[in-house]
C-alpha cells in the first residue's frame, strides 16, 4: 500500500534545507489524509535540485500525536521514534527520493508526526535545491535552519514560527497481518477533568489491519450513564484490509465525581487478533473514564496562581474567548519570569490590533453578589502603553455580554492591581480580563488572581525584606510590609516570623493600621544554624476575612558561619545592566564603595554578591573581578586600571533567570585593612553573542560619579588599559562577605652549615599562597596572613627542603627560625671503551643532567669520574666521542658512590665513494673501482621543493639569454616563462619549472 499526501504544486527547501549547513523540520499528517493503516517501511520525498548531492546525512523520526498543529511548539525527538539515520543520494533535477526505513513504524491511526533533520554539514549548497511541497490550511509545520547554530532534535529551538507548508510525501506500508486483525483506536480514553453539564465527545474507529474480511457484529456500552454512543454504523459490517467504521463516544456528566464505562465490540472471528495503542488483548473492550467538577466558585476568597497546570494549558475551570484575524493571537500559560513561579497567563494579540481576547474566570455561585466583590492580581506588559480591561461577563462564551469595570495601563514590571465591582448593576457572575489592544504585538501577563468579598477586616503580609545573608548568632532585623485591605482600622493583631519548617522564630504586636495603609513593621531574628533556608512573615488576626493573603512570600536567606559578616550596600530599588551588560558582547564596570557603607569594618573579604533579575537563563558565563583601595572619592577622572588592583576572581558564574543572589567567591580573600575607599572592577569578557536587554541587576542611583561603565559589541575592552567609559551614579546592590578583625604575621631567620645565614631561601605557605625569600642575612618576614593553620616550606638549591606546620593567630607575630642542611654528595665513575679495539677511549665527553648538570672527559685509559654529585637522585647521561655513535641512558645515584661500569661506544663505519662498475673488453666480466671511505666527506641533498628559488646557499648563473625556441622554451632554464603544448600556452608552477630545468642542465 502506498499513500501519497500533497499535490507538490510548489517548491521549497523542506523537509531539508541544503542552502544552510543544518536544518530541522517537523510536520503533522492527519488521520483523514493517511487513508490506510499498516507498517510504514519506506518514505518517498520528491526533489527538484540544481545540485547533485550524493551521500548526504539524513535523520527521520515518526510518531503519533493528538495535536492538530504545532502552534504550541515542537514535538521533541525524545517523544518520537528514530526510523532512519543514514545517508541519502539527492540527484539533480526531478527525482523520487526513497528512504527505506531502518526501523519500520506501525501506523494504526491518529495524526502522524514526522521530524526530519539535516545534521550540521561543513558545506552549504544552492538555494535552488528544493523539494515539491504544498500549502495546507493548518499551522501543521515548523522549520528552522542555520549555518552557525547546530540544532538538537531532542531540544528543538524556541521562538521558531509555524507554517502551513509541508512536503509532498508518500508512505509505503504493508498490512499488519495476513489474517483479519481488529484495531480499535483509541484503545482506551480518559476525558480527564471536565466541567459539570458540559459535553465532550471522542471518535472511535474500528479497522481491519490485516488480510481477509473482518465482521463487526455489535458495539455496546456499559457503566456510567453519563457515557453514550452516537453516530453508530450499520451493523453487522464487513471490513476488508484497511477499511474502517467509526462511532462517537459522548461524555455529558450531570453530577460531580469520577465516572467509568466499558465499550464492548463483538466480531465474527474466533480468536481474532486485536490491536490497540495499549497492547493486544483477546476481548475487544475499551475502558473509558472521566472526572467531573463543578467550576462554580462556592465561597470567597478564591485564588488562582496557574502553577498546578503544565504550560500552555489553563486550569480547566478557566476559559477563553479568542476572536482574531491572526493565527498567532493566543491566551495560554507560560513558564518562567512569573510573579510566582512557575506559571503565569500570557495574552498576546500578535498583528491584530482588533483581536478579541478574554481570560474568563469560573462563575460565582448564586449566593455571591458580584457587586460585593473585587479582584486583586499581579500584572505586567511588554510595554508601558498596554491596557488591560477588567469587567464582568453575563455569558462566559459571548464577548458582547462584557461590561467594563476598569481599564488599567500596565508597566513592564510586575505590580499588584485591585479592581472593585461595587458599581456593577448587571446580573453577570463571571469576572473576565480583556486585552486592551492599544497596539499590535503586545504581551500582557497576569498572575496570582484573587477574587474576594470586599472585606471589613483584612490584613495582608505583602512582603518581607532584610539581610539575606545574616550571621549565625547575630541579630538581624527584618521589615514586614503589612497592608490593610479592609474597611476598618486594625490594632488587635500580631506579626510572626517563621523559618523553613514552620518554626516560629520571632513575634511582635502590630501597630494601628488604617484602611488602605501600608505599614512597615520590624522584627529581629537571631539565626541558630548556618546554611540556606527561608523565612516568611504572617499576620495573625482573629477577625481576618481573607486568610489567603496572611502569609508573605518566602525570603530565601543563607545564614553565614559565626564571625562572617555580610554588608549589603544599596536597596536595589531600580534595575540596570550593571555590573555586567549581557545585552552587549562585552562590558567593563567599576565602582567605589565607602568605609561607612561597610560599617568601617576591616578584615578579609571572601566574596561579593549581586542581585539579578534576568529573563534569560545564562549558565557558565565568564566573569573577571578585581578589588583594590583608593583615596579617590569618585571616578570622575576615569577608570582605575586593573594593574592597580588585585584580581580576586576569574572563572564562570551561573546567572539563572528570575530574581537570584549571584554569589562570586574569591579563591583567596582580599585583605581590606587600611580603611580606604574600596574599588570594585567587574568585566564581562568578549562573548560570541549578546542576550536580552531585560537581563538586569538590582541597582540604585545616588547621582554621584562613583562608577564608570562601558559596553560594546565590536570593541574588546582591556581592564589594564580601560576605555573612557561613562561616569554614573548607578551601582548594583552589592553584598561583601567579610571576616572582621586583624591578621597574623610571621618572621624568622634561616641558617645553614656552621650557622651561616642563608640568603635566597624560598618560604612558601600552603594553603594561602603567601611567599617570600630570605635576604642577605637569611631573614624573612610575611605580614597580613589570615589566621589559620598552615604548612610552610623552606627550600634552597643544594639543601634539604623542610616543611613546618605553623598556626598563625589573629593579631600576633610568630617567629620561626629554621636550619637547612646541605644535600649529601657522592662520586660517579666509569670507563669508556671502543667497540673495534676494546681499548679505552680517551677524550670522550660524559654529560650528566638532572638536579644539577655535570661534564667530564675520559682519560687515556677511558676512565672518568665526577667527584661530587648530589646523592639520592636520578640523572640522564650522554656519552660522545668522535668516530663513535653517541650513547644515552639514566642512572639512579643513591647514598653511596656510584660506578657506571664499562661502557662500549660503537665505531661509526663510513662507506666507500666514487664506486665505478665497468664491463671489460670481452664483455664477460665487470671491473669495480672505488675510493676509500672519507669521514670528512659532506653529503648534500636538495629537492628544490621550497617556494623560494634558488634555495638558501645556492646560486644561479645564466649564460644565455637568447630568445625562446619554437616550442616556447628558452635556451637555458628560467624562473618564469610559458611553453606551448598542443598549441595551448601553459604556465607551469615555479617549483615544477625548477625541477625540470635542473634536469635540462
N, C-alpha and C positions, 0 to 999 in steps of 0.2 A: 504494500500500500504506500502511496505517496500523496502527501498533502502539501500543496503549494499555496502560500499565503502572500498576497500582494500582487499588484499588476506590473510593477517595475517601470512605471511610466516616467520616473525621474531618475537623476543620477546624483549621488552624494558620497561623501567619504565615511560611510558607515556600512558595516559594523566595525571596520578597521580603517584608521586614518594613517596612510603612508606618507602624507605630506609633513607629518610630525614624527618624532622619534619614538613616541609611545602614545597609546590611546586606550580608553576604556569606554565600552558601550554596553547598555542594558536596555532591553525592551520586553514587553509582555505580548504574548499571542493569546487571544481569547478563546474560551472553550468552544464558542459557536464558529470560530474560524478553523479549529483543528479538524472537525468533522469525522475523525476516526480515532481509534484507540489501539494501543499496542506498544511494542518495544521499539523506540527510536534508535536505529543503528547507524544512520547516515544523515548528514545535513548538507544541503547544497545552497551556496550563495551564487550570485550572478554578477560577474565583474565586467568592466569596460575600461581597461588600463591603457595608458600610453607607454608604460614601462614594463619590461619583462622582469618579474621579481620571483626567482626560484628560491625554494628552501627558506621561506620566511616563518619565524616562530609565531605560533598562534595558540591561545588558550581559550577554551569554551566551557561554560558552566550551564547547567539546566536545573530547573526546579519548578515547584508548584506554588502558587500564591493565591490568596483570596483578594488581593489588591486588584483594582481595575486601572490604576495608573501609578506613576512614580512621582507624583507631586510632593509626597512626604519625604522623598529621599531614595537613595539606592537601596536595593536588597543586597547585602554583602555576600561575597562568595562563600563565607562560612555557613550560610543558610542554603547553599546550592550544592550540586554535585559536579565535580570536575569530570567532564566527559571526553575532552580532547586536550592534549598537551603535546604538541609536536610541531613539525614544520610542514608548510603547505606551499605548493607552486601556484603563483598568480601570473599566468602568461599575459602578454599584452593583447589588446583587442578584446572582443567579447568572448567570454568563456563561462562554462559551468564550473564553479569551484566546489569540489566534492570533498567533504571531511568525513571519512569513516571513523565513527566514534570508538575510542579505545575502551570506554565504559558505556555500554548501551543503557539507555534511560527508559524506564517504564512509564508511559503516559497513560493514565487511567482517568483522565478527565480533569476539569478545572482549568484555570488560567496558567499557561506555561510561561515561565520567565527564562530569558536567555541573557547571559553576560558573555561578552567577547573582549579579550584583552590582546592588544599588540604590545608585547613586552618591550622594555627600553632597548632601542637599537642604537648603533653608532652613526647611522646614516638616515637621512630622510630623502623622500623621492618627490615625484611630481604631484602637483595639486590636481592633475587630471587622472590620477589613479583612483577611479571611483567604482562604486557598485550601483546596480539597479535598485531603486527604492521607490517608495511612495509615501503619501501623507495620509494618516488616519484622522479620526475625529477626537481621539482622546490623547492626553499627555502621557502616552504609554512608554516613552523612552527617555533615557539620559545619556549624555555623551560628553566626554572630556578628552583633551589632547594637549600635549606639551612637548617641548624639547628638553627643558632643564629639570622638570619635576617628574619623578618616577611614581606612577600610581600603584597603590596596593589594593588589589581586588577585595581583600578581606577588610580593608578600611577605606572605602571609596571616599573621595574628597567631598567636603561640604560646599555649598554655595553654587553648584552647577545648576544650570537651568534645564527644565524639562522640554520635551519636544514631542510632536505628533508624527515624526518621521521614523520609519523603520525599514529594514532591507527586505526585498523580495526573498523569500525563504521557502525551501522545500524540505519537509521532514519525511524520511523514508522509514516505514515501520513494518514490523512483522506481527502477526497475531500472537497473543499470549499463549495459546494452546490450540491443538488440532481438534479438541473436543469442546463442546459448549462450556463456557466459563462465565459465570454470572459476576458482574461487577456492580456494586452499589456505591454511588458517590453522592454525598459523603457517607462514610461507613458509620459515623455517629455524629451527633450535633448537639452543641450546648449553646443556647441563645444567650448565655451569660446573664448579666443583670439587666433587667428591663423595667419599665415603669408600669404601674398599675393602670389597667384599662387600655394599654397600648397594644397595637397589633404588629406582629412580626412574622415573616414567612421565609422559608428556605426551600429552594427547589431541589428535589432528589431525582437522580437519573438511575435507571436500571438498564444495563447494557450486556450484550454478549461479546465478551472479549476473546472468545475462541472460535473454533470452527463449528460446522453443523448448525442446527437450529435449536434455540432455547425457547421453551414455552413458559410464560409467566401466567399463572392461573389466578392468583389472588394477591391483594395488598390490603392489609388491615392495620389498625392501631388499637392499643390498649393502654390503660393507665390514666393519667390525669385528664379530666375533661377539658382542660384549657388548651389541649393539643388536638387539632382536627386535620383531616386530609381534604385537599381541594384539587380541582383540575385533574381528576383521576382519568387515566387512559382506559380505553375499551379493553376489557379482559374477557377471555384469555387473549394473550398476544404472543405471536411467534417472532422471535428475534434472530435474524441471521448475523453473521460476523459483522461487528461494527455498528449494528442497529441498536436503538435505544428507545425507551419510553420514559416519561417523566411525570411527576406529580409534585404538588406543593404541600409542605407541612406548615400549618399556621399555628402560632402561639399567641393567644389572646387571654392573658391572666386577668381575672376579676377579683383575685384575692392575693394578699401578700404571702410570700413563702417560697419554698423550693418545690419544684414540680418536675415529675418524670413521666415518661411514656416509652412504649416499645412499638416500633413499626415492624410488622412481620410480612415477608414476601415469600410466596409459595410458587415454586416452579414445577415443571413436569418431569424433572430428571431425578434419578436415584443416585445419591452421592455426587451431586453436581459440584464441580469445583466452584469455589466462590472467591471473590477478590474484593478487598476493601482497603481503605487507607490505613487501617489498623493492622489487620492480619487476616489470613484465610480462616474460615470457620464453617462448620457443617450446616448450622441453621442460619437462614437468611433473616436475621433480625437486626434492627438498628435502634440503638439506645438514643433517646433524645431527652433533653433536660433544659431547665431554665429557672431563674430566680427572679421573683417579682418583688419590687419595693415600691412603697408609696413615697414619691418625691416631695410631698407636701411638707412644708415647714410647720411643725406642730407647735413649737414653742420657740421663743427668742430668749437669749441671743443665739444666733446661728453664724458659724464661722466656716469659711471655705478658703484653704490655702493652696489647693490644687496640687498638693505634694503626694497624694495617695494614688495618682494615676501615672501611667507611662506616657510621656510626650510622644506624639502630639495630641493624644486623646484628652477630652474633657471629662469631668465626672459625669456619670450617666444622668444624674438629676439635673444637670445644666444643659441648655440647648442653645442653638444659634439661629439667627436669620442672616443669610448671606445672599444678597442680590446685587450682581455686578456684571459689567461687560468684560471685566478682566478675569482670566482664569487664575491669576495669582493673588486675588483678594481672598483673605482667609482669616479665620479665627481658630486658634489652636493653643496648646500649651507648649512651652519651650523650657528646656533645662539650662541652668546657668545664668549668672548675673541677675538672679531673682532677689526680691526683698527678703524672702525666706526661702532658702534652698530646699529642694532642687528646682521646683517649677514655678512658672508664672504664666498668665494668659497673654498672648500676643494677638493684637488686632491690626491687620495690615491691609491697606486699600490699594496698594500697587499703583498702576497707572490710571485708575478710575476714580476721579475726584468725587463722582456722584455715587460711589458704591454705598449700598445699604448694608451695614454691618452691626448686628446686635448680639451682645452676650446676654443670655437670658437666665435669670436665677430660678430656682424652684419656687412654686407658688406658696403664698401664705395660706394657712388654714382659715376657714370662715370666721373663727373666733378672734383673729388678729386683724385689727383695723389698720389699713395701710397708712393713714394719716397720723397714726400714733408712733410710727417707726422712723428710723433713719438708717443710712448706710455709711459705714466707715471703711475705708480701703486705702491701700497704697498704690500709687501710680507714677508713671514717668513716660517720657516720649523720646523720640529721636531728635526732636527739635523743640524750640521754646514757643512755637506758634500752634502746636497741635491742640485740638479741642476734644474733650470727652464730654458727651451728654449723658446725664443720668435721669431716669424717669420711670414711669410705670406703664406696663402693657395690660390691656384688658384681655387680649387674646395672645398667648405666647407664640403663636405661629403667624401672626398678622402684624406686620410692621406699621400699618396705618392706624393701629389702635394705641400707638405710643403717645404718652403725654409727658412732655419735658418738665422736669422739676428744676434742674440746674445745669448750666454749661460751665465747664472748668477748663482753663488754659493750663496745660501741663508744662513742666520744665523737663530738662534732660537728667534730673536727679530724682531718686525716689523720695516721695513726700506723701504724708498721710492727709486725706481729704475726708470731709464729713458733709453728707447731703441729707437734709431733713425733708420728709414728705408731709409735714404738717399742713401745707397749703393744698394738698391734693384733695379733690372733691369727687373723683370718679369711683367706679366700682372695681377697678383693676386690683389684682392681688399679686402681680408679678413685677418684681424690680428688674430693670434692664439697663445695660450700659451700651451706648451707641457711639460709634466712631464719628467724630465731628467733621471729617473731610474738609479741613481748612486748606489742604493742598494735597497733591499726589505723593505717593511713596512715603507715607507717614506710618511709623510704628508706634502703637500705643500699648503700654504694658500695665497689667493690673495684677495685684497680689493681695492676699490676706483680706478678702472681702468679708466684713462683718455686718449682719443685719440685726438690729436690736430695737427694742422698745425705747422710746425717748425716756430716760430714767430720771428719777428724783435723786437717787443715791447711787453714784457710780464713780469710784476712784480707780485709776489705772496707773500701773508702774510702766511708764513708757520706755525707760532705758536706764542703764547703769553705766557709769563711766568712772575711770580711775586708773591707778597704776596696774598695767597688765603684767608687770614683772616685779611683784613685791618680793621682799626678802624674808626668809623663814625667821620667825621670832621677832620681827619688827612690825610695828603697827603701820597699816596703810589705810588711807581714807578713800571712801567710795561715795559718789554722789548719785542718788536715785532721783530721777525726774518723775514726779507724781503729777497727774493731771486729773482735774475734776470735770468729768463728762456729765455729771448730773446737774439738776436744777437747784440743789440746796448746798449751802456751805457745810463743810465737814471738819470735825476736830477730834472725834472719837474713833481713832484707828491707829494701827501700828504699821511700821515698815520693818520687815525682817530680811536678813541677808542669809542666803543658803549657799553651800558649796556642793559640788558634784556628789550625788548620792542622797540629796535631800537633807543634808546635815545643816541644821541652823547654826550660824556662827556669830550673828550679831542681831540686835533688835533695838529700835527706838520708838518712842511715842511720836505720832505725827503731829505736825503743826497745823493750825487752822488754814484751810484752803477754800477759796470761794469758787463758785461755778465758773467754768471756763478758764480757771487759773492753772498755770504750770508752776509748780513749786519744787525747786531742787532741795533735797534734804540729804545730810551726810551721815554715814555710818563708818565706824572704824573696825578693821579686821586684822588680827594677828595670825598669819598663817603658821600652822604647826607641822607642816610637811612640805618638802621641796618637790618640784616636778610639775608637769602640766595638769591643769584641772579647769573647771569653770565655776563661776559664781553667778547668782541671779538674785534679784530682789522681788519681794512680794508684798502687796498691800493687803492687810487683813482688816476688814470692816464687817461687822455683823449684819448691817443692813444693805450691803452691796447687792445691786440688782444684776450685775453682769460679771460673773466670776471668770469669764474668758479672757479679760484683759488685766487681771490682778497681778499676773506674773510677768516680769520683764524678760526680754530676750537674754540669752546667756552671754556672759562676758568671759571669753577664753583668757586665762592667765597662766603664766609659768612662774611658779614660786622658785626663787633663786636660793642657792645654798646660803647658810649663815655667813655673814660677812661680805657677801657680794651685793653691792648696791647698784640699782639701775636708775639713772637720771633721764627722764623723758623731757625733751625740750620742744615746745610747741603744742598747740591744741589740735592741729590737723583740721581746722575749720574750713579749709579750702583744698582744692586739688590742683596739681600741676605736674608736668612731665620732668620733675626733678626729684632726686639727683641723677636719674638715668632717663634718657629720652629714647623710648623704644619706637617712636614714630619716625625717627631718623636712624641711619645705619651706624652712626657713632656719635657720642656726646662726651663733653668734659664739664664737670661741675665742681665748684669749690665754695666753701662756706666757712665762716668764723663763728665759733661758739665761745661765750664769755664765761669767766670763772664763776660768777654769781649764778649762772644757769646750771652749773654743775655743783651748786652748793658749796663752792670754794673747797671742794674735795680734792685731795691729792692722792695718788696711788697708781695702780696698774689698770689700764683699760684693756679688757679682754675681748671686747667685741662691740659692734654697733648694730642697730636695727632701724629699719624704715617701715613705713606702713603703706602698703599698696592698695589699689582698688582697680584691678585690671579687668578688661573684658576678654582678654586673650590669656590662655594658659601657656606660659613660656618657661619650660623647664630647661635647666643646664645652660643658662645664659652667662657668658664670660663677664667678669667684673674685676676691676682693679681699684684698690682703696689705699690712700696714703693718709697719715696723720703727722702733725707737727705742731710746733708752738710759734707764736709770733707776738711782737709788741704792737703790730698794726691793729687798728680798731675796725677797719673795713678793707674792702678790696677795690676801692675807687681807682687806685693806681694800677690795677691789673692783677693777674694771677700771681700767686706764689708758686714757682715751678716745683715739680716733684723732686728735683735734685736737692731741694732744701727741706724735704720731708722724709718720712720713713714709710716704706711700703709695708703695710700690715696685712694685706690680703691680695692674693691673685688666684683666681680659680673660677668655678662655675657655681651659680646660685639659681635655685628654683623660684620663679615668680608665678604662683598659681593665680588663676582667675578669681575674681571676687575680692573681698577685703581680707588681708592677711598681714601677719607680722613677718617681715623679711629679716631674719637674723643672719648676720655675717660675722662668724667667729674669727678671731685672729690666730694665726699659727703661733705667734709669740706676742705676749702682752706689750702694749705701748706704755712706757714709763712717763707718767704725767706728774712731775714732781716740783716744777718751778712755779706753777700757778699763773702762767701767762695765758693769753688767749689761745684757744685750741683751733687748729686749722684742719679741715677735712676736705680731701680731694677724692672724687669718685669718677671713674672712667668707664664708659661703655665702649669697649674696643670695636673697631670697624667690623661690621657684620655683613653677611651676604644679602640680607633683606631687612625690611622695616615692617612694623606691625601697626596696631591701631592707635589713632590719636587719643583714644579713650583709655589707654593703658597709663593710668596716672597714679601719683602718690598723694597721700595726705600732706598738705603743706599749710603755710600761713605766710603773710606778708607784713613785715614791720616797717616798710617804707624806707629802709636804710640801703646801704650798698655793701651789706655784709657778705654778699655772694656774687659769683660770676658763673655764667652759663654759656655754652656754645654747643651747636649741633649741626650736623651736615650729612649728606649722602656721598658727595664726591670728594670731600677733603678729609684726610685722616689726621686727627689731632695727636700731637706729641706732648704728653704731660710734662716732659722735661723742657720743652720749648712751647708753652701754651699759646693759643691764638689770643687775639684781643678780647673776644667774647663780649658779653653784655653784663654790666653791673646790675644787680637786682636785690630787692629786699625779700624775695621769695626764698624760703628754705624749707626743707622737709621736716615733718615731725620726726624727731630722732631720739633714739634711746642709746645711751652709753652704759656699758657694763663695767663697773669699777670695783676693785677691791681697795678700800681706803687704807691709809696708813703708810709707814715708811718701808724701806727696803734694807737688806743687809749688804755687807761688804766683805771682801777677803784681801789679805796681803800676806807676804812671806818672802823667803829667800831660798834659792836653790843652789846647792853646792855639789862639787864632785869629789874626785880623789884628793886626799890631803886637805879636805875642807876648802878647796879653792872655789871661788864664785864661778858659776856657770852662766854666761850670757847666752841669749838666743834660745832659751828653753821655751817650748810651746806649752802653754797652760790652757786646757780646753775643758769646759763644763758639759756634762751630759745629764739630763736634758738642758735646754735653755739656750745653748749656743754661745754662752759667754766665753770669751777667749782673750789672751794677751800673750806676750813673750817677755822673758826676763831682760832687764837692762844690763849694762856692762858690769854692774856689781851683783848680778844674779837676783835682783829684786823684782817683784811683780806686785800689781795691785789691780783689783777689779771692784768698781763701786756699783751701786744700784742693782743688786741681784735680788730677784724675787725670793722671798723667804720660803725655803723648801729643802728637801734632801737631794744631794747631787753626788755624782761620781766625777772626780777631777783627774784628768790625765796629764802627766808631765812627761815630755818627750824631747830628746835631743839626739842628733845623729851621733852614733858611736857609743851611745849609753843605753842602759837597760831602762825602758819606759816604766813608769809607776802609775798606778791608779789608787786614789784615796777617796773614801766615802766621807762626805762632809755635810753637816747641817748648817744652813745659813739662817740664823734667827733674824727676826724683824728688828731694825734699828740698832744692830750690833755689827762689830767688825771681827771677823775670825782671822786668826794668824795661823798659817800653815807653812812650816819650813820643811824642805824636802832635800834629801841627799841622793843623787843619781850615781850609780856605779858604771865605770867603763865596761863595754862589752868585751868578752874574752876573745883572744885570737889564737890561731894555730897555724902551722906551716902546711903548705900544699906542694907536693913534689911529684916527679915522674921522669920518664926517659922517652925520647923520640928516636925511632929507628926507621931506616929506608927499606922499602919492600924489595928493591932489586939487589941490595947487598947485605941487608940485615945489620949493617953497621949503624952506629949512632949518627944522627943528622945534626950538624952544627948550624946555628943561626935560625932555627925555626922559631916563629913567633907564637907564643901561647898567651891567649887573652881570656880572662875571666870577667864575666859581667853578672851583677846581682845587686845586693845591698850596696856594694862598692865595686868598682872596676879595677882589675889588676892586669899588668903586662909583664912578660919575662921572655928571654931568649934562651934557647938551648946552648949548652957548652959544646966543646969539640967532641965530647963523648955522647952528646944528645941529651944530657941530663938538664933539668931545670928545677927551680924552687921558688915559691912565694913564702917568705919567712913569716908574714904576719897577716893572716886572712881572718876576718870576723867569723867566729865559730857559730855552729848550730843553724846554718843557713844553706840554701841551695844556690848553685851558680851555674850559668850557661858557659861552656868553653868553646873556643875556636882555635884551631892549630893550623898554621900556614907555613909553607916552605917552597921557594921557587923550584919548579920542575916536579912538584908533587901535588896531588889533589888535597884540598882542604878537608878537615875533619871537624865535626861539631858534636856536642853532647851535653849532658847535665851531670853534675856531681853534687852529692849531699855532704856537706862538710859538717862533721859532728863536733864533739867537745875535745877530741884529740887530733894529733897531726894526721893528715890525710895524704896517702900515696896513691897517685893515679895509675901507677904501674908502667909497663912498657906499651907505648902507643906506636903503631906502624902506619907510616904515610905511604900511599901508593904512588909509584912513579908515573908521570904523565908520558904516554907513548905518542910520538909525532909521526905522521905519515910521510912517505917519500913524495916528491913532487916532480913535475915535468916528465911524467911517465909517457914513453912512446912505444907503440907496438907496430912493427913493420914486417911485411912479408919479404922473404928472401927472394933472390933472383929466380930460384927454381919453383917458387910458389908452393913449397912443401913444408915450410917452417916459418915461425914468427919470431923475430928478434925483439927483445924487450930491453929498454934502457930507462934509467931514471936518475934523478938527483937525490942525494942523501937528505934525510929529514932535517928541516931547518927550524929550530924552536923560535927563531926571531922573525919568521915569515908572518906577514899580515894578510888576512883573508878579507876581501871586500865583496859585499853583496849589495846590489841596488836594483829594486824592481821598477823604479820610476813611476810609481803609482800615486805619489803625492800630488796635491793640487798645484803646488808651486814647482815651476821648472825654470832652470835646472835645479836639481836638489842641492841642499847645502853642501859646500865643499867641492862642488862640481862646477866646471866652467864649460863654455861652448865657443868654438871658433868656426865661423862660417867663411869659407874661402871662395865661394862662387855665389854671386847674387844675380845671376843671369835670369832671363825670362823663363816662364813655365813652358813645358813641352805641350804637345797636342793632347795629352791625357790630363792636363791640368796639374802636373806635378813639377815642382821646382827642381833644378839640377841638384841642389843639396837640400837636406831636410830643413824645415822651418817650423816655427811655433804655430803660425796661423796660415790658413790657406784652404782652398777647396779643390776637389777633384771632380771629374765628370765620370759618372758610372751609368752606362747605357743612356747617355745623353742627359742625365739628371745631375745638376750640381749638388755636391754633398759637402757639408761642413763637419768633419769628424770632431769627436770630443778631444780636447787637448791632450789628455793622458793617452788616448789611443794613438794620436799622432806621434807623441814622444816615443812610444814603444816601437811603432812601425819604422820611424825614421832611424832609430838606432840600429835596427836590423839592416837597413839600407846602407848605413855607414860601414 
